[in-house]
């Protein structure tokens, strides 16, 4: 997600009708988010007491890098005594607070075991200059390396990935959390044929209802409600609808090999404006060029996930009703390639 966003704990539920277009919380939704936040605080307090204080090099032998991000790196390591292969995420203290490290570490632990989520091990390490934690190793890179520009993935692979991601997101939502950072770079691939994937990187995951304000420029995965001036001056209560929007954008990428727009801003991005016109009219002549080659089933699925109004947006579980149906038209590679230099390509 772009930039660092100021966040606070779950908000008070607004009065009936207040900020409904921005995803207001019901009492049940608010309670679920508060329970998740309290459970994370308890786990963080316990984990702070059980940190292993040692230099990583004393315990593990680095094999090779697995990934590099803005705030840290992931490396493949082996245990010096047992020889076990593990993935180690290392966050420098210069850019990561103890609380920030404990939060990401404990979110991963709180998700338990799920076949489409990277398994976290309960080992946190504090070294002189960094914080680290261990997870299962996933060795075939991230999903972005498998998406062919202006082509995407083969349709069976696109549906397999979508089904597994949907299951992972539902698992997260059932625990009162919102993932908030769905993009191909955070989806790790388990095998060369892209049969199995795992969701990783929970640094942006927050309890439902946490107040959020966007402070950086929006990207294609940013839901439009985050781009508007919120009715609540303190920010927008986080809802699973944010993940549904990002899932819709990711599915479009898997099917076409490019983004549907650069920013979901009607007055700024002509691709997004064209999408809104077509969505409102339903007329074939209004269909935007990037959407050529998709089937009616894909249109219905994506228009549901990409509803600009979060309360009307389809939940991520809506994917299940579209699996096994064609998402690309016969004879179409993945949608017509657009002119070089157009948005999101």
N, C-alpha and C positions, 0 to 999 in steps of 0.2 A: 504494500500500500504506500502511496506517496506521502513522504514527510512523517513527522512524529505528531500525533494528535493528543491534545490535552484530554484526559479522561478522568472521570470520577466513578464512584460506585453506582449501583443500580438506583434509579430515580424513584421518586414518589409517583404512583399511578395518577395520571391526569383525570380530570372530571370527564364524564361521558361526552364524547364528541370533541374534546380538546385535542388538537394536533393529530386528529385521526389520520389525515393524509400523510403524516410523517411516521406512522407506525406506532401509535400510542400503545401503552401496555395495559392489559387487563390485570386484575388482582392476582390471578393464577400465574400469569407470565412473570409478574414482578416477583412473586414469592419464589418461583423457580430460579430466577437469576440471583436473588439474595441468598438462597441456600447454596448455590454453586460458589458464590463469592466467599461465603463463610467457610465452606469445606476447603477451598483453596488456601485461605488464610491459615487454617489449622495445619494443613499439610506443609505449608511453607515454614511455619514455626518449628515443626518437627524436623524438617529437612535441614534447617539452619544449624541444628544441634548435631547433626550426623554427618556433616561435610567431612570428607577426607582431606586433610591438609598436607599436601605433598606436591612436588614438581611432577608434572605429567611424565617427563622422560624417565623418572625413576621407576615408574610402574608399567609404562607401555612403550613399545617400539613403534615409531611411525613407519608406515608402509608407503602410502601415497595419498595425495589429496583427493577428496571426493567432491568437494564443493567450496565455493567462496562467496560470501555475501558482504553487505555493507558493514555489518556489525560483528562478524565472526567467520570462522571457517570450520569445515567438517573434514576429518582425515580418517583414513583406515588405519587402525593400529592393531597390534597383537599384544596380549598380556605377556610380560617378560618371563613369568614363571610357568604359566599354564599354556601359553601359545594360542589362546582363544582370539579369534578375529572379532573386532568390534568397530563401530563407528564412534568417533569422539568429536563432539561439537565444542569448540573452544571460543570463548568470548573474552576479549581483552578488558581489563579493568578500566582502561582509559575511556571506554565508551559504554560500559555496562556496570550498573550498580548491583550490589548484592541482591537487593530486592528484585530487580529486573531479571537477574539470572534465576533466582529461586522461583519466580513466577513461571517463566517458560519451562523450567525443569519440572515443576509440579503439575502444570497443565498436562504435559505429556504423560506423567505418571497417573493422573486422574482419569485418563481415557482408557486405561486398562489395556486389554488385548482385543484387537480388531484386525481382521485380515488385510484391510486396506489402510491401516494407519501404522506408521513406523513404531515399533515396540520400544518403549523407553525402559532402561534399567535403572534401578534405584541407587545409582552411584553418582554423587556429585563431588567434584574436586575443586578445592581452592588452592591455587598456586600463587607465587609471589606477584605475578603480573596478569593472571587470567583466572576465569572460572570455566569449568568444563563439566560435561555430563556425557554418559554413554548410552548408545542405542544400538539396535540391530543394524548391521551393515547392509546397504542396498547398493549394488555395485554397477548398475548399468546406466547411470546418469539420470537426468531428469527428462520430463516429457517434451520439453521444447526441442530437444535434439532429434526427436522422432517425428515432429510435425513438419512436413515438406511445405515450403512456402508456396502459396496459391494452389495447393493440392490438399493439404491436411493429412489425415490418416486414412487407411483403408476403412470402409464403413464398418466391418466387423470389429476392428480394433477400436474405432471410435465409440461404438456401443459398449464394448467391454469396459473401456476406461470410464465411460460415463456411469455405467451401472455400479462399478466399484466406488467411484467418488461419491455417488449418491448415498450409498450405504455408509460410507465414512462420515459424511456430513450429517446424516440422520442420527448416527451414533453420538456425534458431538452435540447436536441440538437436544437430544434426549437428556443430556446431562446439564442442561441449562446454559450451555456455552454457544458462542457464535464464532466461527473460524476466522472470517474477515480477511483472508489473504490468499484466496484461491486463484492460482495462476499456474501455467505449465512448469515454471521453475520450482514450484513447491510440491510437484508430483513426481515421485521417484519411481523408476522402472526396474522391475525385478529380473527381467530376462530379455534377451535380444529380440524376441518376437513380440514384445509388448503385450504379453498375455496377462501379467499381473502388475499392478501399480500400488503404491503406498503414499498416503498423504503425510507430509512432514512439515516442520517449522511452525511452532505454535506461539511465537513471540507476539503476534497480534491478536490471538484468541482472547475473548473477554466474556464475562458473564452477561447473559441477556439483561438488557436494561441499563447497562453501563452507558453513561452519557458521552457522546462523541461529537467533536467538531472537526471538520476537514480543514487543515491548515496548508496543505500543499496542493498543487494542481491536480485535477482529476485525471484518471486514466480510464481506458475502456471498461475495466472491471469495477470502477466506482459507481455505485448505484446513484440514480439521479436525485434521490432525496438528500444525499449528502452534498450535492452541488448547489442546492437551493438555500435561501436564507431560512433557517429553522424557526418555527413558531415558538419553540422553547428557547429563550435566549441563552440558556446554559448548555444547549447542545441537543443532539438527537439520541433517543434511547435505542441502543443497538438491538436489532431483531434478526432472526434467521433469514428474513427476506433479503438481507444484504448478500448472504451466501447464495441465495437462489439467483439473484441477478448475475453474480460472478460466474455461477455455473452455466447460465445461459450464454454468456459471452464465450466461455471456454468451449462449450459444445459447438458453437458457431466456428471457432478457430479449428477445432478438430475436423470439421466437415469441409472447410474452405481453405484453410491455411493462411487466413488473415483475420484481422479484427473487423467487426461490423462498423466501427467508428473509432475516432481517437478519444473523444470526450462525449458523455451523454448530456450535451448542452445544446438545446434547440437553436439558440441564436448564434452559436459559435461553430458548430460542426454540421456541415450540410448533409453528411451521411446519416447522422442521427435525426436531423429534421426530415429527411426523406423517409426514414423508417417510421416516424410518427405519422406522417401523412398517409402512408400505405396502411399502417395499422388501423388508422381511423376509418379509412375508406373501404378497405378490403378489395379494392379493384385491381385487376391484373395490370392495367396500364400504369398504376402507381408503384408497382413493385420495384424496389431499388435494385440496381444492377448487381451489387454484391450478393443478393439473395437468389439470383438465378441459379437453377440447377438443384435446389432443395425441393423436397416433396411436400404435399399438403400436410402430412403428419409432422414433418420437421417444422413447417411454418407454425402449426398449432402449438407444438411443444415450446418452441423458442419465443413465440409471442406471449405465451403464458408466463414463462420465466422472466421475460424482459418487459413485463408490464410496468410502466413508469410509476404506478401507484402501488406502494408496498403492501397495502392491505388487500389488494386485488391480485397481487402477484402469486403465481403458482408456487407451492412449496417444492423443495427439491425432490420429494418423493413422487411428484407427478411424472418424473422420468419413467417410472415403472410401467405406466400404461402405454409407453411408446417403444419399448424394447422389442426387437424382433420385427418391427415394421421398417420399411425402407425409409431412409432419411435423405438419400440422394436419388435423383432421377436416373433411370437406366441410360447409359451412354454418356452421362455427364461425369467428368473427372471429379469435380467438387464444387461447381459453380464457376461462372465465367471469371477469368482473370480481369482485373481492372487496370486502368491506365497507370503507368508508373508515376509515383509521386502523389497518389490519392491517399486519403486519410487512412491511418491504421495499417498500411501495407508495408 
